[in-house]
Amino acid sequence: MWWMTTDIFIRSYRNDFKWLEYCLKSCHQKARGFGKIHIAIPHQDFEVMPKVSGEEVHLVVDSCNGYLAQQITKLHADEFCNADYILHVDSDCVWTQDVEPSMFFSNGKPIILREDGVESPWKDISAVSLGWRDEYEYMRRLPIIYPRHLYAPFRAWMERQHGMSIDAWIASQPENRFSEFNTFGQWLYRFHPDEFEWKHPSEVPSYMRQFWSWGGLDAVAEEINSLV
């Protein structure tokens, strides 16, 4: 079936490895029918990475600070995955129920959440990269799914737009002023709207609990253990 070619992609690093263990445990318990689970980490963090079980690990070299570098890696997920679709998950996320790829599609198209009326700095920030201002937010919650074949055209468009690679553009943004999922989502809505089902968050169930890794694992240990 068409939805069976969906990989899970996680960008992580050493400070999130304790979270990653819970995330992977959750994936093994509740995620069914996906292809591979890919984990991309800075090459220098490999020596302290927790043991994995069947996941494919990719070592990357960051060209800028970690906050921007992890966004660069995510926008190259198609170079690590071979599936038709890529489902982005973060280290500090765990599934709250059993899931399969078909749950992230509607009418044969991947679902992307978008919402207007959201107070956010990312609309103005993304406008710097795109050249237009979108009134909607496209980073409502994880996971987020994209077709693999649209990453490269987006990177090429950004290079034409700015006269430099998307990696160099993101790395040059002051004060971490870039949002990969908002910028990519807005671009997809303008140039490839018919390839997606665009929905408000209230129209789609939430299958995942997204924690905040910077808040510390101890504060949510009881809850996270109840989920995995």
Steps between C-alpha positions, in 0.01 A plus 500: 500500500616857432520600866739220591801688367533741791819534705537664840774762529645628829772760535661477845814586696672405822293720733183331375620139501312413819184625336590312183498171688137554600410614150647189340340273759168663417557451126570130549192460717245698302614585145404232248538479123775757462821440310823591674559725799782740417696687766733784401748626760817712504795272429674592826202374702512144369725378781234578762196399298275241666476153351256477211304202370456499125504875448725650234739756649640785289791715614491864391743789520336817628605822326347735759348501847290200593162673486543600137701191409223261600263690271744462212519126562120465497478676165739238359300206637439377144874431467487258794164331432384305197127476575239697308406694812696616805341539842693743721512422873713662771691327779268636769186349346323173584196339341184494709333224298567247227560667163555404139591711195144516362399711801702792365321505164156605380358434155835350401693817589725582799342725760665828599356704784467876461329754720433872478456745785810365677728752669844404380827665390549241227277665240724805474813287532395261221408798280868598491585165341199469270426855389135491607316492832265210570238560769494135600716295736621166362687364802205409719619169643706195424519271316512677163502312170634605159543327163864417444502637144432860607800566726750544215280742299456710814876514559558591135236776516662644813839499330361691201324740735809589703797416280637254752426150620215458745757380755698823468182709513373337818844517664515874427172588671555719807361406840386158376232664288391208288217247524545197275147361523330839463715601205468165324129481576429847362698420186309176451168676543588757233657269241357153567165548673324216319745239629378536860195499720521825696320475833448695820651325805152449644409284200774243558558285810828540687684170514812623675598669826759766425704589806750785538849358538641825638264467795681189618400135509455479878202735492301264276651164592176361646295598197748379242541166676124456499504532121780255427 
